[in-house]
Amino acid sequence: NATSRLFATMLAARLLGVQDEVADDGFRSSGVRLLVSDGNPWVLHVDNHIKYTFDVTRCMFSSGNITEKLRVAKWNLAGEVVVDLYAGIGYWTLPILVHAKAAHVFCCEWNPASIDALRKGLVLNGVADRATVVEGDNRCGTTVERIRRVAARVILGLIPTSSDGWPAAVEALQDQGGFMHVHENVRDGEEAEHAEKCVSCFSALLAKRGGSWEVSVVHIEKVKWYAPRVRHVVIDLCCRPTVAD
């Protein structure tokens, strides 16, 4: 309408939209409704010298994750292979490749819109040669086979819980062990208790995989408030074999 076009003109914006709730469709699809558009819904967002591109009507973008993206970017992952089980448009994959200098990232994603954006982002940032996009449900056997035993660390970046991906994460971990970065929504004050539950669950899954393992909490990162008294946290776990098979 005329008011929307006026606002867009005042802001020198080619797109103007309304952000509704993220869709509960398994993909966490965007809830953006464009009020003004030039016909191209793709945008470019830059933070910490990383370029993210996506279709705002199909992919969501959370600015509240910036502290975790900055933390990930400071890691020294030279020589490491990483599995990003919920790669999306590259929230964690891109800083891990661009700044943390991982040797390679296996990017698992099942949303076609996110896969399109991820592939474009990898090219824009000049790191496509160090990434493998694994399309499909990470709970499926074909996906698990492509990432089995390759990872020094696994990113489990899905909220409110990443628990559906934990079995695949355990299968992805290399034989000498490594790290799990487990994203969860947790009630305020229950972070340590929830982390110990994660230790128990991963210990059981690793025991099922075979061998003897030690799982410990390295760090709990409080990323942002998700809802009243509910935090988005990342629980860093170290998983090491204690007895050789």
Disulfide bonds with the S-S distance in Angstrom:
none
